[in-house]
Amino acid sequence: MQDSDPNAQLIDAFVVPTDTGSAVLIDADYERLDAVAGPFQIALYSRLPISMGELAVIRSRVEADLFAHAVRTATEGRRWLLALLVGLLELGVVGVLLAYLFLNREPVHAVVAWAAPLGFLPGVLQAWRAVARRRAGARARATLEVGELLATTAVGRDGESLARLRDLWRFVDRPNEPRDLMRLERAARIRVRWPAAARFYRALATAPDAARAPGRRAWLRARTRRRGAAPQPLTYLETRSQ
């Protein structure tokens, strides 16, 4: 590993403790990465050295998820102007209809007045989503066209990130401290104030046992975040002792 490239956008990776050893936690929001601004590079935070093979596996996983996310997001917001015009047209139709019902009031019109907005609501929401997601779609398309993940892995040097990781390991290294996933989740959420790690431990604790088969490189893909939800990390489980 080496120092980060000054022109690179960093994707933070953390080696965090688990109940069976340690795990690699990728804490990044891929939607905010813009390939036009420069290449991407993994910044690894770990208290012990990582082998070249493990670095290669981490890089391949990050690269696969980075471009898979770009493929899923590339179509979003592509025709946002058309969607906006359609949404405005539907709003205009609803406005004219409600005005007509108001001017020609009849008892039955009360039902239509409530039902009409609900009927046009999906189109309006789709238009709003297309406009709101236009930048995310543009960045995803740029990733597919010119995106590059550097082959070299940088040493993570952000002070706040290092402090959070060290606090989490100090909690595990305390005498007679059991490595329980829910205790780790509570420590990450309350003691370390690291929401990404807390979500990771909770997802890991609720994962099927079959997905957590032991092995030096047994990886578990956690659920990726839902579109439009709060940013969540991509995580992979590596069961090993550390």
Disulfide bonds with the S-S distance in Angstrom:
none
